[in-house]
Amino acid sequence: MPYPYVQRNPPSRPGVPGLFSRWDRQLFDTVAARRWPGAEPVLPKLSRAADHGVLWFGVAAGIAVLGSGARARRAAVRGVASLAVASAVVNTVGKRSVRRARPLIDAVPVIRQLKRQPFTTSFPSGHAASAAAFTTGVALESGRWGAAAAPVAASVAFSRVYTGVHYPSDVLAGLTLGVGAAFVVRALAPTRSQLPPPGRVRADAPALPGGEGLVIVANRSAGSADSAAALRAALPLAEVVECGPDELGAELANAAERGRALGVFGGDGTINGAAAVAVEHGVPLAVFPGGTFNHFAYDLGVETVQDTCRAVGAGEAVRVDLGRFTPGPGDRAGAGPGYFLNTFSLGVYPELVSIRERWSPRIGGWPAGVLAAARVLRHGRPLEAGVQGRRRPMWLLFAGNGVYQPMGPTPGHRLDLADGLLDVRVVHGGRGPGLRLLAAALAGPLSRSPVHAAERLHRLRITGLAPGTPMAYDGEVIEAPRELTVDKALGALTVYRPQRLR
């Protein structure tokens, strides 16, 4: 017995509904009768590729891989989330609320027809809803990627009428629903442009049109070979100095003495060194992200070289806090404090970083990270140290420069880089370090359990560290002193950032 909703014409209705129904069928028949050059070998395949969102998952993966920076990754995630909301609404509410039969396909040429005809009700079009939701979600985060996906989405939507499985009104309703789903997702998870500007304390910094008076030190090991050329093209009046990692310290100090502002191109470790030099010389810092993760730059609101160029040209800057660790009396005689822009940690993470750095030249960064994590969690031992006067075993002690928002299984991003707070998280010693670390990450800030604790502090005192204990800050690993104090230098760093984020 055939399914009751397959290939029937809807009954005529009187009045305005009947008029729209007739127009709908007439437009469907017009599309069926017209010859569309070049469409026959493409649109049916494209329509099938979009089944169950497979096409859009592939597009999302391509955006995440080919896109440069966090904005592309956020766009891909937002597109998939919007698609998921739209699909849920279509399948749970839309299809059951309006039980419209599929159109008859007698007038549609056989070469256009899908090999497998859908058996669900016709209204609204799930394919059109998914296409619109994904593309709108991507566009809300990245207009460039949204524009690239829009022709594909339009083709998928049209293909549903072209192949005879939907009336035009089904597609229009699906498109409307998909756009609405993307805006619902944005209401629940605001885009970067909607978030409060990080580092709210405005600072005075010289406006340097064209980069005049700016000296930029570029880490030659970061970015591509033409990175320095791109900087010179974007800021033709700036001085760009290229150097290797071993020369960074000296070149940064020289640049800070010569210029009205110090610029740096590189990853978080390179930017960390530049920040300390900028504070020491009292000059503003211009950050050009060129590393793998660029955590500080992205939390600041700087995602591209163009973002920094706009801020430098207009003299737009903010003050941000610097995390600081100071060795205790008797440790490293004559040594001053160290600084961190992002995170400071003791325990399994510094060990993981050390192992990963040894293996990554041979097998690559991501495989080395996975193997290093497996080895540390299997063979590592808890760290013994005193924290705030109480000695305890720990798998991890994490201190963030500012409060991190929990985004998934790891600390995500910071909304305010000048909040005066340390985000301190401790994973207590015990069995099952992997599960303990996961539980601590999922719990987020301001939590407490027998497995972990998280607090917001102004100052942290650590004592009783064994000789040779590694500590990590902003991806760099060094030997920790026997005791140290972790606090913050409030508003110590002036850094260029555009007033309006994009």
Disulfide bonds with the S-S distance in Angstrom:
none
